[in-house]
Amino acid sequence: MSAIARGSRVRMHYSLQLEGGFVADSSGNEPLDFVLGAGTLEPGLEQHLLGLQAGEQREFAIAPGTVFPFPVKAAVQAMERAAFPEGMPLEPGMIYEFNTPAGDAVPGRIVSIGEDSVTVDFNHPLAGQAFSFIVEILDVGDHGLGDSPDGGN
């Protein structure tokens, strides 16, 4: 049975669960298929998968600031209310997707709503928070990144 290594093809279910039990992200009904080291997962999460095998289930406690950075004040910005679609309901805590000038999508969490402005936090939603990384490894396949020393087995 193969153990997960850099370049392994991995098929798994996962969830990121906050201390209060709220699931911040998960694979849902469809497992995540990816190559370890290809950038699908944060490197800080990937390191916990090394050595795991198909059939294993694990829960890892992730300390604040170890995978996602601590929040920075500069990432909290006031925007004109006119920048949002007219009639769009806005509520504190709501995640809204913004487009950068380069065309990249960036999520922002609405902090507060004023008459003429909306305060948006562009820090990663898990910035500075402790959470659990819960995984169920379904399959570990041959190496998918570069050449492996054992010929891909």
N, C-alpha and C positions, 0 to 999 in steps of 0.2 A: 504494500500500500504506500502511495506517495505522500510525503509530507510537503506542506506549502513552503516554497522557497521563492526568491526573487525570480520573476519570469514565469511562475506557475499559472496555468489557467485555473481559475477558481470559480465555483458555482456555490452561492451561499444565500441564506436569508440573514438579514441583520436588522437591528433597530438601535437608535440612539435615544435613550430614555433619561429624562431629567429626574432629579432626586424626588420630586413630587409624583412621579409616575407618568408624566406627560411624555408621549412619544414625539420627539422633534423630527425624526426622519426614520424611514424603514424601507425595506425592499417590497413591502406589501405582499400581494398574492403571488407575484412573479419573482423568482430568485434573481439575484444580481450575478451576471456572468462577466468576468473581467480577467485581465492579466495583472498579477501583482507587480507593481512598479511602473505601470503604464500611465499613472496619474488619475485613475478612476476614483480612488479613495485618498484621503489625506495620508501622507506618509506616517504621521503619528498614530493613525489607526492601523495601517498596513503592518507595522512592526509587530502588533499583537497577534497577527495571523501566522507568522513564521513558525513552522514546525507542526501546525495543526494538520489533522488528517480528516478525510471524509467520514462523516458520522459523528464528529465531535461537536458538542455544544458548549460554549463558554460565555461568561460575562466578565467584562473587564471594567473596573472602576477607573474613570478618567478624571484626573485632578484639573481644576481650573487653570487655564493658561498653558497646558501641556500640548494640546493638539490645535486648539484655536487660540489666538492671542487674547490678552486682556483687552477690554474695550478702551478706545482712545477718545478723548473729548472732541478732537477735530473731526471725527466721523459723524458727529451729531450736528445736523445743519438745519437752519430755518429756510423754508422754501415758500415762494408766493403761492397762495391758494389757487391762483389762476393757472399754475403749472399742472394742476390736476383736472381731469375731465369734469365739465360742468354737470352738476347733479349727482356726481359719484359720491356714494356714502363713505365717509371717512370716520374711522374709529381708532382710538388709541389701541396699540397692540397689533393692528392690522399690518400684514406684510404686503408691500406694493412693489412691483417690478419697474425699475427705471432703466432707461437706455442712456448709455454714455455717448459722448460725441463720436466715439469710435464704433458705436453700434453694439457694444456689449451690454447684456442684461445684468443689472445689479439690484439685488433685493434691498429694500429699506423698510424698517419697522417704524410705523407712525407712533410718535411719543405723545404729542399733544396737538390740538387744533385750535388756532386762534381765528379771529374774524378775517384777517388778511393773510395769515401765514400758517404753515404746517411745519412742525418740528419733526424731522426724520432722522432715525439712527441707522447709519450705514455700517455699523460694526456687524460682524458675523453674529447671527442669532444665538450661537452657543459661546460667544466670546465671554471669557471669565466665569463660565459656569461649570460645575461638576456634572458629569453624566455617566451613564453606563453604556458601554458598547457591547451589545448582545449578539452573538453569532451562532449560526448553525451551518456547519460546513457540509454541503451536499455532495460535492465532487471536486477532486483535485486532478488536473490533467497535466499533460506534457508541457514542457516549457514553451512559452510563446514569445519571449523576448530574446533575441540574439541567439547565440550558440550556447548550449549548456555543456558542461564538461563531460557528462555521461551520455551524450548523444540524444538527449531529450527524454530519457526515462527516469 
